[in-house]
Amino acid sequence: MPNISPFIITGLAVGAVYALSGVGLVVLYRACGVLNFAYGAIGSIGALLAWQILEYWDVEILAWFIAIGASTLLSFVYGRYLAPRLAYRDSVVKAVATLGFALILLGIARWYWSDDPRHISFQMDTVGISILTVRITLTRIVAFGSAVVITIGIALFLNNARIGLSMRALANNRDLSALLGIPVPQVETRAWLMSGFLAGVTGLLLADLVRLDAIVLTFMVIPAMAAAVVGRLKSLVGTLVGGILIGLFEAIATPFQTISPYRSVIPFVVATMVILWLQRHKQVALAKGD
């Protein structure tokens, strides 16, 4: 029986980043009705720029600033100038459009940075604590803590702040929101900005915890979407729990050679099991009501 304690620690950290990515997807979906397949690609551009800054000047604060700023800017450009043109199109069309944007960003990344192996690490990786012979780096602590704090903060923001309430109203009915005086373009743009900011943060963390590769980071949107599905694309707390569970199961499966090659299906399995459980719970509730 392999020692799975180090994998659990890694799984909690990576799962928390999945959850934070899922939160970014849910916020955008609740406000604009867009399932953003470009989320991972947006984060990957930011992470690659951070690596470039560290290679040139080795200034970590500047790298974080540039990376998050670039991801936020990319999300803003799409949300401000492209997304409104598809506002009244079918949800599938909106999603496919973001997939096209992801492919464009991925092509740019592959053209400029090529496929050379890269690694990014931060000073937080050198600081940590040991619990039961397992070393927990500050990066992992920050990843887990930021996911919990940001998720709770965004939930409070959406439920109490005026702009948060406007986002919720916009998700229900775009035209009615406009008639009620809600500035639809501004609210949607802020949702894209928020999502881009989170993409930049999660892209950097995943580049450190998993791998700095444009393709890998782009496809990290899959477990993030699975986490969002666990939250039914509306519950931020459910998304947080879903992301952590996915990260844990992926990590625990790693040391077992018989199931390790199939870790990529874990996000789908977790999302499917939760959906079936929720459906069963709903049917039981309806039966009791009858």
C-alpha positions as CSV (number, residue, x, y, z in Angstrom):
1,M,0.0,0.0,0.0
2,P,1.7,3.2,-1.1
3,N,1.9,6.2,1.2
4,I,-0.8,8.5,-0.2
5,S,-0.4,11.4,2.3
6,P,1.8,13.6,0.0
7,F,-0.7,13.0,-2.8
8,I,-3.6,14.1,-0.6
9,I,-1.8,17.3,0.2
10,T,-1.2,17.9,-3.5
11,G,-4.7,16.9,-4.4
12,L,-6.2,19.4,-1.9
13,A,-4.1,22.2,-3.4
14,V,-4.7,21.4,-7.1
15,G,-8.4,20.6,-6.4
16,A,-8.7,24.0,-4.7
17,V,-7.4,25.7,-7.9
18,Y,-9.9,23.6,-10.0
19,A,-12.6,24.9,-7.7
20,L,-11.4,28.5,-8.1
21,S,-11.4,28.0,-11.9
22,G,-14.9,26.6,-11.7
23,V,-16.0,29.7,-9.7
24,G,-14.7,31.9,-12.5
25,L,-16.7,29.9,-15.0
26,V,-19.9,30.0,-12.8
27,V,-19.7,33.7,-12.2
28,L,-19.5,34.3,-16.0
29,Y,-22.3,31.8,-16.7
30,R,-24.6,33.3,-14.1
31,A,-24.1,36.8,-15.4
32,C,-23.9,36.2,-19.2
33,G,-25.0,32.7,-19.9
34,V,-21.6,31.9,-21.5
35,L,-19.8,28.7,-20.8
36,N,-16.2,29.9,-21.4
37,F,-14.1,27.2,-23.0
38,A,-11.3,29.8,-23.4
39,Y,-10.8,30.1,-19.7
40,G,-7.8,27.8,-19.5
41,A,-6.1,29.3,-22.6
42,I,-6.5,32.8,-21.1
43,G,-4.8,31.6,-18.0
44,S,-2.0,29.9,-19.9
45,I,-1.1,33.1,-21.7
46,G,-0.7,34.9,-18.4
47,A,1.4,32.0,-17.0
48,L,3.7,32.0,-20.0
49,L,4.2,35.8,-19.8
50,A,5.0,35.4,-16.1
51,W,7.7,32.8,-17.0
52,Q,9.1,35.3,-19.6
53,I,9.3,38.1,-17.0
54,L,11.1,35.8,-14.6
55,E,13.5,34.8,-17.3
56,Y,14.3,38.4,-18.2
57,W,14.2,40.2,-14.9
58,D,13.5,37.7,-12.2
59,V,11.0,40.0,-10.5
60,E,8.3,37.9,-9.1
61,I,5.9,40.6,-8.2
62,L,6.1,42.0,-11.7
63,A,5.5,38.5,-13.1
64,W,2.3,38.1,-11.1
65,F,1.1,41.6,-12.1
66,I,1.7,41.1,-15.8
67,A,0.3,37.6,-15.8
68,I,-3.0,38.5,-14.1
69,G,-3.2,41.8,-16.0
70,A,-2.8,40.1,-19.3
71,S,-5.4,37.4,-18.6
72,T,-7.8,40.0,-17.4
73,L,-7.2,42.1,-20.5
74,L,-7.8,39.2,-22.8
75,S,-11.0,38.3,-21.1
76,F,-12.1,42.0,-21.2
77,V,-11.4,42.2,-25.0
78,Y,-13.5,39.2,-25.7
79,G,-16.3,40.2,-23.3
80,R,-16.5,43.8,-24.4
81,Y,-16.1,43.5,-28.2
82,L,-17.0,40.0,-29.3
83,A,-19.4,38.5,-26.7
84,P,-22.1,41.2,-27.2
85,R,-22.4,40.3,-30.8
86,L,-23.5,36.8,-29.8
87,A,-25.7,37.9,-26.9
88,Y,-28.9,36.6,-28.5
89,R,-27.5,33.5,-30.1
90,D,-28.0,30.0,-28.8
91,S,-25.9,28.9,-25.8
92,V,-24.1,26.3,-27.9
93,V,-23.0,29.0,-30.4
94,K,-21.7,31.2,-27.5
95,A,-19.7,28.2,-26.2
96,V,-18.3,27.3,-29.6
97,A,-17.2,30.9,-30.1
98,T,-15.1,30.8,-26.9
99,L,-13.6,27.5,-28.1
100,G,-12.5,29.3,-31.2
101,F,-11.0,32.0,-29.1
102,A,-9.2,29.3,-27.1
103,L,-7.7,27.8,-30.3
104,I,-6.5,31.2,-31.4
105,L,-4.7,31.8,-28.1
106,L,-3.3,28.3,-28.1
107,G,-2.0,28.9,-31.6
108,I,-0.3,32.1,-30.5
109,A,1.3,30.4,-27.5
110,R,2.6,27.5,-29.6
111,W,3.9,29.9,-32.3
112,Y,5.7,32.3,-29.9
113,W,6.8,30.0,-27.1
114,S,7.0,26.7,-29.1
115,D,6.9,23.3,-27.3
116,D,10.1,23.6,-25.3
117,P,9.7,22.2,-21.7
118,R,9.5,25.0,-19.1
119,H,9.1,25.2,-15.4
120,I,7.9,28.0,-13.2
121,S,8.4,28.2,-9.5
122,F,7.8,30.9,-6.9
123,Q,9.5,31.8,-3.7
124,M,6.5,30.4,-1.9
125,D,7.7,26.9,-3.0
126,T,10.8,27.2,-0.7
127,V,8.7,28.0,2.4
128,G,6.5,25.5,4.1
129,I,5.7,23.4,7.1
130,S,5.9,19.7,7.9
131,I,2.9,17.7,9.2
132,L,3.4,14.0,9.9
133,T,6.5,13.9,7.7
134,V,4.7,15.5,4.8
135,R,6.0,18.9,3.7
136,I,3.3,21.4,2.8
137,T,4.7,24.4,0.8
138,L,3.3,27.9,1.1
139,T,2.2,27.7,-2.5
140,R,-0.2,24.8,-1.6
141,I,-1.4,26.6,1.5
142,V,-2.1,29.8,-0.6
143,A,-3.8,27.8,-3.3
144,F,-6.2,26.2,-0.9
145,G,-6.8,29.3,1.3
146,S,-7.3,31.6,-1.6
147,A,-9.9,29.3,-3.1
148,V,-12.0,29.2,0.1
149,V,-11.6,32.9,0.8
150,I,-12.3,34.1,-2.8
151,T,-15.3,31.7,-3.2
152,I,-16.9,33.0,0.0
153,G,-16.1,36.6,-0.9
154,I,-17.6,36.3,-4.4
155,A,-20.7,34.6,-3.0
156,L,-21.2,37.5,-0.5
157,F,-20.6,39.9,-3.3
158,L,-23.2,38.4,-5.6
159,N,-25.8,38.2,-2.9
160,N,-25.3,41.7,-1.4
161,A,-23.5,44.1,-3.6
162,R,-25.5,46.1,-6.1
163,I,-23.4,45.0,-9.0
164,G,-23.7,41.4,-7.8
165,L,-27.4,41.7,-7.7
166,S,-27.4,43.2,-11.2
167,M,-25.4,40.2,-12.4
168,R,-28.0,37.8,-11.0
169,A,-30.8,39.7,-12.5
170,L,-29.0,39.8,-15.9
171,A,-28.7,36.0,-15.9
172,N,-32.4,35.6,-15.5
173,N,-33.5,38.0,-18.3
174,R,-31.3,40.3,-20.3
175,D,-34.0,42.3,-21.9
176,L,-36.0,42.8,-18.7
177,S,-32.9,43.8,-16.9
178,A,-32.3,46.5,-19.5
179,L,-35.8,47.8,-19.1
180,L,-35.3,48.0,-15.4
181,G,-32.3,50.3,-15.9
182,I,-29.5,47.9,-15.4
183,P,-26.5,48.8,-17.6
184,V,-26.2,45.5,-19.4
185,P,-22.9,46.0,-21.3
186,Q,-21.2,47.3,-18.1
187,V,-22.4,44.5,-16.0
188,E,-21.4,41.9,-18.5
189,T,-18.0,43.5,-18.9
190,R,-17.4,43.4,-15.2
191,A,-18.3,39.7,-15.2
192,W,-15.7,39.0,-17.9
193,L,-13.1,41.1,-16.0
194,M,-13.7,39.1,-12.8
195,S,-13.5,35.8,-14.7
196,G,-10.3,36.9,-16.5
197,F,-8.7,37.9,-13.1
198,L,-9.5,34.5,-11.7
199,A,-8.1,32.8,-14.9
200,G,-4.8,34.7,-14.4
201,V,-4.5,33.6,-10.8
202,T,-5.4,30.0,-11.4
203,G,-3.2,29.8,-14.5
204,L,-0.2,30.8,-12.5
205,L,-1.0,28.4,-9.6
206,L,-1.6,25.5,-12.0
207,A,1.6,26.3,-13.9
208,D,3.5,25.9,-10.6
209,L,1.6,23.0,-9.1
210,V,1.0,20.9,-12.3
211,R,3.0,22.0,-15.4
212,L,3.8,25.1,-17.5
213,D,2.5,24.0,-20.9
214,A,-0.1,25.9,-23.0
215,I,-2.0,22.7,-24.0
216,V,-2.0,21.3,-20.5
217,L,-3.3,24.6,-19.0
218,T,-5.8,25.0,-21.7
219,F,-7.3,21.6,-21.0
220,M,-7.4,22.3,-17.3
221,V,-10.7,23.9,-18.1
222,I,-12.2,20.3,-18.2
223,P,-11.9,19.6,-14.4
224,A,-12.9,23.2,-13.8
225,M,-16.1,22.7,-15.8
226,A,-16.7,19.4,-14.0
227,A,-16.5,21.3,-10.7
228,A,-18.9,23.9,-12.1
229,V,-21.3,21.1,-13.1
230,V,-21.1,19.7,-9.5
231,G,-22.3,23.2,-8.4
232,R,-25.0,23.0,-11.1
233,L,-23.5,26.1,-12.7
234,K,-25.0,28.3,-10.0
235,S,-23.7,27.2,-6.5
236,L,-20.3,28.6,-5.7
237,V,-20.0,26.4,-2.6
238,G,-21.0,23.3,-4.6
239,T,-18.3,24.2,-7.1
240,L,-15.7,24.6,-4.4
241,V,-16.6,21.2,-3.0
242,G,-16.6,19.6,-6.5
243,G,-13.2,21.0,-7.4
244,I,-11.6,19.8,-4.2
245,L,-13.1,16.3,-4.6
246,I,-11.9,16.0,-8.2
247,G,-8.4,17.1,-7.2
248,L,-8.3,14.6,-4.3
249,F,-9.5,11.7,-6.4
250,E,-7.0,12.5,-9.1
251,A,-4.2,12.7,-6.7
252,I,-5.1,9.5,-4.7
253,A,-5.3,7.6,-8.0
254,T,-1.7,8.6,-8.9
255,P,0.3,6.1,-7.0
256,F,-1.8,3.1,-8.1
257,Q,-0.5,1.8,-11.4
258,T,-3.7,0.0,-12.3
259,I,-5.9,3.1,-12.2
260,S,-3.4,6.0,-12.7
261,P,-3.6,5.9,-16.5
262,Y,-7.4,6.6,-16.2
263,R,-7.2,9.7,-14.0
264,S,-8.3,11.9,-16.8
265,V,-11.9,10.5,-16.6
266,I,-12.2,11.3,-12.9
267,P,-13.7,14.8,-13.4
268,F,-16.5,13.2,-15.6
269,V,-17.0,10.4,-13.0
270,V,-17.3,12.8,-10.1
271,A,-19.7,15.2,-12.0
272,T,-21.8,12.3,-13.2
273,M,-22.1,10.7,-9.7
274,V,-23.1,14.0,-8.2
275,I,-25.7,14.7,-10.9
276,L,-27.2,11.2,-10.4
277,W,-27.2,11.7,-6.6
278,L,-28.9,15.1,-6.9
279,Q,-31.4,13.7,-9.3
280,R,-32.2,10.8,-7.0
281,H,-32.5,13.2,-4.0
282,K,-34.9,15.4,-6.0
283,Q,-37.0,12.4,-7.0
284,V,-37.2,11.3,-3.3
285,A,-38.2,14.8,-2.3
286,L,-41.0,14.9,-4.9
287,A,-42.2,11.4,-3.9
288,K,-42.4,12.6,-0.2
289,G,-44.3,15.7,-1.4
290,D,-46.9,13.5,-3.2
